[in-house]
């Protein structure tokens, strides 16, 4: 399994562009904000955006909950994707997510600035 990361500051459109980028890269699934996504469908996980606190959102986005990790890992085993796109605010974040989910370290890093204009 190959892991690719898409990084950039919050609010720069990573999630908005993720489906198109995943399609271009032939990535079968996306990991974003605590969720495992295929196409426009959430397959597993807990959305960081729905957490009541900032700390809760960070923990969810970084997959700090063991039950969340097990749910994502099971879904990944069932799907057996060849390529995964992980979204994060930094290289460190995407590497931590990959490690927490026991995925290979990202082999390629895309910066949001490289795939989107400031507009």
NORLIN-V918158 format. One record per pair of residues at least 12 apart in sequence whose ideal C-beta (glycine too) atoms are under 8 Angstrom apart, sorted by the first residue. I is the first residue (numbers start at 1). J is the second residue. Records with the same first field share a line. If there is no record, write none. Layout:
I: J + J
This chain:
1: 80 + 81 + 82 + 83 + 84 + 103 + 104
2: 82 + 83 + 84 + 104 + 107 + 108
3: 83 + 84 + 86 + 98 + 103 + 104 + 105 + 106 + 107
4: 25 + 27 + 83 + 84 + 85 + 86 + 106 + 107 + 108 + 109 + 110
5: 85 + 86 + 87 + 88 + 91 + 94 + 95 + 98 + 106 + 108 + 109 + 110
6: 18 + 21 + 85 + 86 + 87 + 88 + 94 + 110 + 111 + 112 + 115
7: 87 + 88 + 89 + 90 + 91 + 93 + 94 + 109 + 110 + 111 + 112
8: 89 + 111 + 112 + 113
9: 89 + 112
10: 89
12: 112 + 113 + 116
13: 112 + 116
14: 32 + 87 + 112
15: 32 + 33 + 87
17: 112 + 115 + 116
18: 30 + 32 + 37 + 85 + 87
19: 39 + 40
21: 85 + 110 + 115
22: 85
25: 83 + 85
26: 82 + 83
27: 81 + 83 + 84 + 85
28: 79 + 81 + 82 + 83 + 84
29: 43 + 76 + 79 + 81 + 84 + 85
30: 84 + 85 + 86 + 87
31: 72 + 84 + 85 + 86 + 87 + 97 + 101
32: 86 + 87
33: 47 + 48 + 49 + 60 + 61 + 87
34: 46 + 47 + 48 + 60 + 61 + 63 + 68
35: 47
36: 72 + 75 + 76
38: 79
43: 75 + 79
44: 71 + 72 + 74 + 75
45: 68 + 71 + 72
46: 60 + 65 + 68
47: 60
48: 60 + 61
61: 88 + 93 + 97
62: 93 + 96 + 97 + 100
63: 97 + 100 + 101
64: 100
69: 100 + 101
72: 101
73: 101 + 102
76: 101 + 103
84: 103
86: 98 + 103 + 106
91: 106 + 109
94: 106 + 109
